[in-house]
């Protein structure tokens, strides 16, 4: 298998706390979520709401660590929230997170369970590998629901492919239209990331959960798992 995902050396130098788990899955059939997955997803939402009752999201070690990381590359973390914080904020303030499709629902379930961002990238339009790096400002990003390409701010952390097309801006703030999964998705890359002290252990647990869910919901898929750190920055 060719290289699919990596951290640029400058990212490793500036963020030596980064840990990640990835699963590459092919042979997918991304249909609307089946009742069993929806039931588990809704049950997890209720569990998380009870667990977080009376707790400030910023007090969660994983969320606090992402806030520090955002601040380090010049982003105000209360203006641009990590994907995990945005999901948990919606859940605690609005009461639920709606179902989207099988792959997104699986990613969101794992994210709220572990309070870590879980990205799910369709690989069909990506010129691999995807590199997490500082933006030059010349890359191209198309927001979900838009057809207009924008340029990221120089110095912000992005997920960019070999053609300079951005899959995610401000690290784990917002995903692109091109990389979002949909009914035609047959190959995807799941990325779980953390900066907090226990991230490695918790990512291992999240990967196990993710692999189990994919096995149940996508039994015909082929999956490869990887773990990334400053000493192993490529998958």
Secondary structure, 3 states (H helix, E strand, C coil): CCCCEEECHHHHHHCCCCEEEEEEEECCCCCCCCHHHHHHHHHHHHHHHHHHCCCCHHHCHHHHHHHHHHHHCCCCCCCCCCHHHHHHHHHHHHCCCCCCCHHHHHHHHHHHHHCCCEEEEECCCCCCCEEEEECCCCCEEEECCCCCEECCCCCCEEEECCCCEEEEECCCCEEECCCCCCCCCCEEEEEEEECCCCHHHHHHHHHHHHHHHHHHHCCCCEEEEEEEECCECEC
